[in-house]
């Protein structure tokens, strides 16, 4: 059945997810603030700033008008960096309230809010009244936009406390190259999605410093232990972290040059100053803000996260990477199994 879907956010991931939905036969409107980007997508069916090699489906319509984008939509998918999520969601709430609509709300945002430490679904719950939404779904997993755009086989998770909402999103996206599983652990899915970006920075830094597979494997494995430790302290199911939104997303983000967090870490490892890394990336590096939130949460909840703490020291306190690594490796021995 054809559904009307609004996708808010026309970066690489938002635009590719919109393209998947159009390929699946749905009517999709893609919202962006950038009028030039909207004109390019509607006229040339390209999005050169984000994915220069992709020609989008002709049926994908872009707009700067959020009201027009969400009109009659059965699903609104939000794909906005964490820093801007609350503002966009607040605008969406006003639009939905004015029309009386109540679509399923999904998001593919991977981060935690600074200051409040809120997860994306918590921000959405606070901004959008329950009368204007049918459920909140987290779409997460190992899925680089570049790979999805060429139909590389991909599997992700639709996590929600509302089983029907999760299955609805699952049905919209499923096709021969894009497989979706459902999960009821929203907390685990969102912590896995956010914290893997931190570990990806560390993995990139190791590569930039000249370390090899052993070092990266150790960092990813022990990084996953930290992600699980913090997530479980908030009530997440520990099994979620060995699934797609946990180890799956961590592996793809911490090993691929397509990951901007990995690329940022790589440049830091090669000695490039942080301000230059950020300026030259041209896109949001979620892990840089998430590491600060994770550092503060670990302290507040007395959760041991030594790798996260090390990356925080490098990013926010300017500590020497080699010294931080030496300190990590020479800590007192502990048991692997907790």
N, C-alpha and C positions, 0 to 999 in steps of 0.2 A: 504494500500500500504506500502510495506517495504521501509524504508528510512535508509540511512547511517548517523550515528550520532557520533560525537566526544564529549566525556565528559572530561574536563580538571580539574583534582583534584580528588584524590582517597581517601579522608577522608570518614567519615561515611555518610554524605549527598550525596556527589558526587557519591560514589560507589553504594549507594542504588538507586539513580535516574537512574544510568546506568543500574542497574539490572531491574528496572521497564520497561525501554525501551526494553530490551532484552525479557522480559516476554511478551511484546506487539508485538513481532515479528520483531523488528528492528535490524539492524546490527550495533553494538556499539563497539567502541574502547575507552578504558579508559586510559587516560594519567596520568602518575605519574613520578616524578623525582627519586623516590626510586626504585632502581633495585631489591632489595630484596622483596619489596612489590609486584612488578609486577610479579616476579617469583612465589611468593606464590599464587597470584590470578589466574595465568594461570595454575599452576600445581595442587593446592589443592582447588581452588575456594573458598578461605577464605581470610579474611582481619582482622586477630585477634587483631591487635592493636586498631581497631575502633569498629568492630562489631563481637565479638568472637563467637556468637551463630548463625551466618548466613552462609549458604552455598549458594554461588552465582550461577547464571545460567551458565551452561557449555559454552554457546555461547558468554559470555562476555569476550572479549579479552583485556588484559592490555598491555601497551607499554610505554617505556621511550622516544620514538621517536615521537615528536609532528607532524612532517611532515607526518609520516605514519598514525597517529591518525586522522588528519583532511582531508586526501586525499579523495576527492569525497564526503565529508560530506555535507548534505543539512542543517544540524544544528550543530553548535558548542555551547555546554553548558559549561559555566565556573563556577566552584564551588571552588573558591579559597578564603582564608581569605583576608580581605580588604588590609592588609599590603602588601601582595604579588601580588595583582591583577594587578597593573600597569605593573610590570615586566613581568608577564606571558602574559598579553594582548599585550605588545610590541613585545614579541617573536612571538605570534600568528600573529600579523600584518605582520611581516617579512615573515612568512610561507605563508600566504594568498597572499601577494604581489608577491612572487616568482612564485606561481602557477597560479595566476590570478583568483583564486576562489572568490566567493561572497556568502557564506552561510548566513542563518539567525543566528544571535548571541543572545544567551540567557545567563542569569547569575542567580545564586542563592546566591550571596554574600550579607551579611547583615552587613553593616557598612558604615562609612564615612571616607574619607581620611584625615589624620592629616595634618595640615598646609594649604592645599588648600580647605578643607571642601567639596570636590567634592563627589557626589554620584557615585556609581559604573557605572551606564550607562553613566555618563559624562566622566569618565575615559576611558571607552571603545570608546566613540565617539572621544576622543582626540587621542587615540592610533591607531585605525583602520580606514583607509580611507573609505569614503562612497562608493567608487568603489569596496571595498572588503567586503561589508556586505549588506544584503537585509533588515535588520531591527534589532532592539534591543528589547529584551523581558526580563522582570523581572519575575522570578518565585518565588513566596513568599506566605506564609500562615502558619497556625498551623500544623506543620508536623515534628515531631521528626523522625529521621531516624530509630530508634529502633522500632517504631510503624509501619512505612511503611514496614519495612522488614518482619513483620508478617501479613501483609495485613490488618491492622486495617483501617477502613474506614477513608479516608482523603480527604479534600477539600482544594485547593490552588487557587491562582490567577495568571494568565499570563497577565501582564500589559505591554502595548506598545502603542506608538502613531501610530504605523502601525497595523491596524486592521487585515490585512491578516497574518502578522507575528505572532500575538497573537493567531489567530485561528489555524495556523499551529502547534504551540507548543501545544496548547490545544488538537488537534487531535492526536499528537504523544503519549501523556501521558494518555489520558482517558482510564479507564478500570473499572471493577466492584468494585474495592476498592479505586481507585485514581481518584477523580473528579476535573476537572479544569474549572474555570470560567475566562472570559476575562474582561479586564478593560483598559481604556485608560489613567489612572492617574499614570504615572510613578513616578512622584515626591512623591505623597502620599504613593505609595507602598514601595518606597525605604526609606522614612523617617520612616514609620511604622516598617519596617524590622530592621532598624538600632537601633532606639531608644528603642524598646521593650527590648533589651538586657540590657540597663541601668536600667530600672524599674525591670527587673528580678533579678538583683543583689540586689536591695533594698528589694524585696520580700523574697529572700533567707536569707538576713540578719535579717529580722524581725523574721523569723522562727527560725533561729539560736539563737536569743536573747530570745526566748520563747513566742513570741506573737502568736496570734491565728487568726481565720478566719476573724473577724471584721477588724483587723489591715491590713491584706493582701488585703481584698476587698477594703478598703479605699485607700490603696496605689495604687492598680491597676487602680481604677477608676480615681483618681486624676492624676495618671501617664499618663493615656490615654489623659486627658485634656491637659497636657503639650506637649505630642507628637503631638496632633492635632494643638495646638497653634503654634508650631514652623513650622510644615509642611505647614499650611495655609499661614504663612508669606512668604513662597517661592512660593505660587501659587497652592498648592495642593487642591484637592476637599475635603471639610470637611467630606463628606459622605464616603470617602474611609476609614476613621479611625474607622467606625463602621462595616467594612467588614472584610474579611478573613486576609488581610495583615495588618490590624489595630488591632482591639480588639481580633480577632481570634488568631493571632500570639502572641499577648501580653499575653493572658490568658494561652495558653499552655506553654509559656516560663517562665512565672512568677509563675507557680504552680507545675511544674514537676521536679522530681529529674533527669530526663533525660537531663535537661537543664544545660549545664556547667556554664552558667551565674548564674543561681539559686544556683547551688552547690558552686560556688565561694563566693556568698553573704552569704550563710549559714555558711561557714567556717569562714568568716570574723566576722559574728555575734557571733560565738562561741569563738572568740578571737584569731584565728590563724593569724599570720603575713601575709601580702599580698605576700611577696616574696615566702613564703612557699606554699601558695595557688597556685600561678602561676607555681612554679616548680613541684608540685605534680600533677597538672591537666594533664600535658602532651599534651594538645591541646590548640588551641587559644581561649582565652576568649574575644570575640569581645567587650563586654560591657565596659571593662576596658579602651580601647582606645577610644571608642565612647563617653564615658562620658566626656572626655576632649574636644573633638570636640563640643559636645552639649553645654558644659559650655561656650566655647568661642563664639559659634554662638549666644547663648542666650544673652550674653553681647553685642555683636556687633549689634544685631537686636533689642535689648531692649525688649526681650520676657521673660515673667515671667515663670521660671521653678524651683520652690523651691525644689522639690524632687530631680531633677537632680543635683541642686547645692549642696544639702546635701550629695548626694553620691559622688560627686566630692571632697568635703571637706574631707570625710573619706578616699577615695582612694589616693588622691594626696597630701593632707595636713596633713594626720595623725590625723584628729580630732576624738574625742571619739564618738562612735556611739550613746550612750545613750544621750549625750548632744545635738548632732545634731537632734535626734528625739524630744527631749524636745523643742528645738527651733522651729522645724517644727510645733508642736502641739500648741504652744503658740503664734504664729504669730497673727497679727491683723485679726479680722474676715472679710471675704469678701463674695460676692455673688457667688453661684455655677454657675449660668447661666451668660455667658459673652455676 
